């Protein structure tokens, strides 16, 4: 007889996740989203200035780490929906290789992926990250 899987605690809504003060090195950033906490850019010891300033133009709290997409580290400044947000990604082993995407409240967006292609859809921008390690 198979034992039942242990119950997982429900995920905390993204806007309510408490900031984890870290500190974190690049190698410490997890591959998948954290459902119980948020890692903010100032807690990342190697955070480039571009990432630390990402939220400035939005007047929002610091950018938060989302996940890895292949070798890319993905961060977001601004809320997940309904308002302006900026996404920033960099190669984990070369933080000078970066890509950004601006997402607007109406669902439109714009960003250039690592292939050099300009994207107007967030999904195609993320696929460009995935396909260009």
C-alpha positions in Angstrom: 0.0 0.0 0.0 1.3 3.4 -0.9 1.6 6.0 1.8 -0.3 9.3 1.1 1.8 12.2 0.2 2.3 14.8 3.0 0.0 17.8 2.7 1.7 20.9 1.3 1.1 24.2 2.9 -0.8 26.5 0.6 1.2 29.0 -1.3 1.2 32.6 0.1 -0.2 35.1 -2.5 2.8 36.7 -4.2 2.0 40.2 -2.9 1.9 39.0 0.7 5.2 36.9 0.7 7.6 38.3 3.3 11.0 39.4 2.2 13.8 37.0 3.0 16.7 39.2 4.2 19.3 36.7 2.9 22.1 37.3 2.2 22.2 35.2 -1.0 25.0 34.5 -3.4 24.2 33.7 -7.0 24.6 29.9 -6.4 22.0 30.2 -3.6 19.2 31.5 -5.8 16.8 28.6 -6.2 15.8 27.2 -9.6 12.0 27.4 -8.9 9.7 30.0 -7.5 9.6 30.4 -3.7 6.0 30.1 -2.6 6.5 31.1 1.0 8.9 34.1 0.8 10.4 36.6 -1.6 14.1 37.3 -2.3 14.5 41.0 -3.0 17.4 42.3 -5.1 19.2 44.0 -2.2 19.5 40.6 -0.5 21.5 39.3 -3.5 25.2 40.0 -2.8 26.2 40.1 -6.5 23.2 42.1 -7.7 24.2 44.5 -10.5 23.2 48.1 -10.4 20.8 47.7 -13.2 18.7 45.3 -11.2 18.9 47.4 -8.0 17.6 50.4 -10.0 14.9 48.4 -11.8 12.0 49.5 -9.5 13.1 53.2 -9.4 11.1 54.3 -12.4 8.0 52.4 -11.2 8.2 53.8 -7.6 7.7 50.2 -6.5 9.5 48.1 -3.8 12.8 46.4 -4.9 12.7 43.8 -7.7 12.0 40.3 -6.5 13.6 37.0 -7.7 11.2 34.8 -9.6 13.2 31.7 -10.9 15.8 30.4 -13.2 15.0 29.9 -16.9 17.9 27.6 -17.9 21.0 29.6 -17.0 19.1 32.9 -16.7 18.1 34.5 -13.4 14.6 36.1 -13.7 13.5 39.1 -11.5 10.5 41.4 -11.5 9.9 44.9 -10.3 6.3 45.9 -9.9 3.2 43.8 -9.3 2.5 40.5 -11.2 -0.6 42.0 -13.0 -2.7 45.1 -13.4 0.1 47.7 -13.4 3.5 48.4 -15.0 6.1 45.8 -14.3 9.7 45.4 -15.4 11.4 42.0 -15.9 15.2 41.7 -15.8 17.2 38.6 -16.6 20.9 37.9 -16.6 23.1 34.9 -17.2 24.0 33.4 -13.8 27.7 33.0 -14.9 28.0 36.3 -16.7 25.8 39.0 -15.1 26.9 41.5 -17.8 24.7 39.5 -20.2 21.3 41.0 -19.5 17.8 41.3 -21.0 14.8 43.3 -20.0 11.1 43.3 -20.7 8.5 46.0 -19.8 5.0 44.8 -19.2 2.1 47.4 -19.2 -1.2 47.3 -17.4 -3.1 46.5 -20.6 -1.1 43.3 -21.1 1.1 44.7 -23.9 4.8 44.8 -23.5 8.2 45.3 -25.1 11.7 43.9 -24.7 14.6 42.6 -26.6 15.7 39.0 -26.0 19.2 37.6 -26.0 18.8 36.7 -29.7 18.4 40.4 -30.5 14.8 39.9 -31.4 12.3 42.5 -30.1 9.3 40.9 -28.4 5.9 42.3 -27.7 4.7 39.2 -25.8 6.2 38.2 -22.4 5.9 34.6 -23.3 8.0 34.9 -26.5 10.6 36.9 -24.5 10.9 34.1 -21.9 11.1 31.5 -24.7 14.0 33.6 -26.2 15.8 33.3 -22.8 15.2 29.6 -22.6 16.5 29.1 -26.2 19.7 31.2 -25.7 21.8 29.8 -23.0 
